[in-house]
Each structure stands twice: as structure tokens, then as C-alpha cells.
Amino acid sequence: MGLAGTAQASSLLDYVGQCVPFARAASGIQIYGDAWTWWDQAEGRYQRGYTPRPGAVIAFAKQARLPLGHVAVVSRVVDNRVLMLTHANWSRQNGERGHAEQDVTVYDVSRDNDWSEVRVWYRDNDGLGSTIYRVNGFIYPGRQTKAVPELTGKNPDYVGALIDAYR
């Protein structure tokens, strides 16, 4: 799996740690360093864009609530404003940060529907967080890169994701 320090993790979803090694292992995109640097590092190495695709890394910008940025992997595209992602180190689970979360709802709240601003499901509130996060865009894995099978669940809750986003 390639997640340093997680020899006991038998599954990607057992991971506990930072978002960067998780996103690298889940997507196959070989970028290192703080999450906020991924967008610029991807230039010329990986295709980048503004349309979500399963297996792509969503690169959150450095901002007050995310001083190191954040990276996560798109697990499902639900509709033109809703996607699901799989990531680590966002919500608390059992009182601690770092755990992996699968098929988390993300809602595009940007005025131009360009995924430049989003709200993300936050387990602590059991709903979409109220914070709007800036996104640089999506980094697409190369043809030889293969996302892990645990990126998405067998039966993700599409209806729930839509309800969460549009309520």
C-alpha cells in the first residue's frame, strides 16, 4: 500500500495519519511535500484541470482553516455540483484526527460551477461543514496509474449525498 508507519493497516481505510501519504497511496500520484504545494508540483508532470473525475486528486488551496492545504481523492461524481471523495485527516473519529473516510460528500458552491469553492461533509457535525474552502483544481493520474479498489464503497449513498448538498 505504500503508507509509511502503517504496517498494521490491512486496508487503505484502516489508515491513520496525514492526508498527503494517504492521497499518494490512494491515487498513485507521486507528489511529495505539503498538500498546498501539490497543484504547482503537478504542473508539467500530471494533467491538471477543473473537472472532477474518479481517481483524481482534489487540491485544496492553502488558507486560514487549512494552513498546509489538503488533498483528497475523488471516489465518485454524483452530479455537476456534488462529488464524493475519500481522504484522511479531516473529521475526528473516536476523538482523534487522521482516520480515513470513504465516499465523503463535497458540494461545489462556486458561483461559476467551476469547483473553485466547496463545502465538505464533516463527521463531527454530521453534515456539510459551514466553511467554504478554496480549491486549486484536480490532478489527474497518468494512464499507468491505478487507484486502489477501496477508493469507493460498493453501495455509496448517492441520494444521501444529494440531500446533504442541496438541503
Salt bridges, closest charged atoms under 4 A:
GLU96 OE2 - HIS99 NE2 2.77
GLU101 OE1 - HIS87 NE2 3.38
GLU101 OE2 - ARG123 NE 3.51
ASP108 OD2 - ARG81 NH1 3.60
ASP124 OD2 - ARG92 NH1 2.45
ASP164 OD1 - ARG167 NH2 3.24
